[in-house]
């Protein structure tokens, strides 16, 4: 059971949430009838899990929360029948006391406070970086000025193929590959940007998953290079500075 080739590009954009409304409606109608394409969307979303973002808020340590509960349980009950105003005053006092107790527990346990602060700073920084990366991916895929290049290999079944979305002004590149053959041990595929002038530029090393799919997202590239074509070679896992012949796949810009 294979994914319909005419939907391969739309499936990747659909998984990223970047498909236009009309195309999305047509694709979803097809997905209702095609189990293979639904399965492909699920795997694409798994492969793109690095784009999913989550938020976590701070929470007092368990020991501080337990001490707070114990303190509230030990609070003596008032014997008089208080008015509503008195009840609100009591509630405010209990809340203030509870907050003060939590702060006191955290202050006394300085090591826990420092660890919590460092953890929150790391989480916040990571989420900011992930959000920025996600924005770059969507901007590249939807940019009107994106150069779209199909990279293929002739006389092979199933047909290995790749699609490069390249925005020269931002030096942004998103590359999606499918049906890539398995690699020899300690080898990897390397993507190359072939400029109109000059030598091939390394554009990312990648290994396909067991289903033959792979992605390269925003590799470091020099600014403003006009791409004549993109090519793929097999290189050592660490990559090469110049392509090793033969070229496995190549595609010229549209």
N, C-alpha and C positions, 0 to 999 in steps of 0.2 A: 504494500500500500504506500503510494507516494503522494507528495504534495503537488497539486496542480501548478505547473511552472508559471502559468499566466497570472497566478496570485502570489508568487513568491515575494515580489517587491512589496506589495500591499500588506502582506502578513507582517513583515518586519516593521513597517511604519505603524500598523495597527497596534502591535505590541508596545510600541513606544508612545502611543496616544497621539500621533502626529498626522493621522489620515484625515483628509477633508470630509465634510459631512456627507456629501453625495456618494463619494467612494466608500466611506465607512458603511453606509446603509446597504450598498450593493454587496460589500464583502460579508457583512453580518448575515445577509440573506443566504449567501453561499455557505457560510459556516454552519448555518442551521441544517444544511443538507450534506455536509462533507465532514466525516469524522477525522479523516487524515489531516485536513487543514486546521481543524480545531486542536488536534494533538500538536501540530507544529506551533500554533500560537502559544500553547501552554509551555512548550520547551523554550520558545523565544523569550517569553516572560521570565522563565527561570534563568536563562542566560543573561538577561538584562537586569537581574536582581540588584546589581550595584547602583541602578538608578532609583530604586525604591528608597524612600526616605522615611525615618521615624523620629518621633520626639519623645523625650523622657524628662519628666520633671523631678526636682530634688525631693527626697523623702528623708525624714529624720531617721537615724539608726534605730534598729529594733530595741536596743537596750534603753534608749531615751524614751521611746514610745511606751515601753512597759513601765518605766519609772513614773511617767506621767499618769498612767491608768491607776497605779498603786496609790499615788498621792491623792487623786480624786476620790478613790474609794475610802481613804482614811479621813477625808474632810468631815468634821462634825456637822450634824444636821441642826438647823435652826428650830427651836421649840415654838416660837411665836408664829402666829398665822400672818405672814407678811402680805402687804398690799402688792398690787402689780408693779408699782414703782420700786418697791423693795426687791421684788423678784428680779427685775431688770438690773438693779444694782448688784445683787448677788451674782447674777449670770455674768455681768461685766467683770466682777472681781475674780470669779473662777476662771474666766477666759484669760484675764491678765496674768493670774497666777500660773495657769497652765503654760502660757507662752514663756513666762519667766523661767519656769522649771525646765522647759525644753532647752532654752538658751543656756541656762546654767549647766545642764548636763553636757551640752555640746562644748561649752567653754572649758569645762573641767577635763573633757576628753579631747585634748588638742590634736592628738594624732589622728583621731577619726575625722575631726573637722578639716584638717589639712588634706587628708585623702579624699574626702567628699568634694572639696573645692577643686582639687586637681582633676578628679574624675569629670566633674561638670564642665570644667574648662576644655578638657579633651573632647568630650561629647559635642559641645557647642562648636568647637573648631572643625571637627569631622563633619558635622551636619552642614556647616557653612560651605565647606569644600565640595561636598556631594551635591548640594543645591546648585552651586556655581557650575559644576561639571555637567549636571543635567541640563541646565540652561544652554550651555555651549552646544550640547548634542542636538537639542531641539532647534536651535538657531541654525546650525549647519544643515540639518535635514530639510528645513523649511525655507531656507534662504533662496530668493528668486535668482540670485547670482551664482548658485551652486553649480559646479561642473560635475556632471554625472557620468561615470565611466564604468562600463561593463568589462570585467576581466574574466576571460574564459580559456579553456583548454580544448583544442580540437581533437577529434577522433577518440573520445573517452566516454564511457557509459558506466554509471550515470554521469551526466555532464557536470564537472566541477565549475562553479561560477562564483563570481564576486561582483560587488557593486561598490564603487567609491563615490562618496559625496565630498567634493573638495571646494572650499571657498578660499580663493587665493588671497583676497584682501585681509582675511583674518588668519590665514595659515591654518585653517581648520580642516580636518579630514576624518570622516567616518567611513570605515570599510566593513562590509558584511560579506561573509563567504559561506558557501554551502556545498555539500557533496565533495568535500576535500578528501583526497586519499590519505590513508594512514602514513605516518612518517617512519623512517628508520630510527633506530635508537640514537639518542643524543643529537637529533636533528630537529630543525624547526623551519617553518616557512618564513620568508622575509619579504615584505612589501617594499617596492621601490617606486619613487616618483621620478619619471623620466622627463626632465625639463626640455624646453625647446632649444636651450643652449646649455652646454656644460654636461657634467657627469651625472649618472644616476644618484639620487639622494635616498638614503635609508629612511623608510617610513613605517617601521614597526615590525617586530618579530612576534609570531603567533603560532599556536598549536591548535588544531581542531579538536572538538570534543568527540566522543565515540560515534556521534551521529554525523560527523563531518562538518559541523558548523563552527564558525569562529568570528571574532570581531576585533578590530583595531580602532581605538577611540583617541582622537587628538594626539598623535605622536608629535614629538618636537620637530618642527620644520622651520627652515629659514623663511623670512617674511617675503611675501609678494612674488613667489616663484610661479611662473606660468607653466602648467603641466601639459606636456605633449601626449603622455601616456602613463599608465601604471603597469607594473610587472611584478611577478612573483618568482622567487627562486628558492631552492632548498639550501639552507646554510646551517652552521653549527648553532646550538641552542642560544649562545650568547650573541649571535648575529655577525654580520660582516660589514666592512666599510665599502667594499665593491662587490657587485653581483658575481656569484659563481655560476658559470654556464653548466647546463643549458638553462634557458628561461622556461619555466614550467607553464606560466600563464601570462597573457598580456592583453591590454585593452587600450584603445586610443580614445581621446576625449571626444565628446559629442559636440 
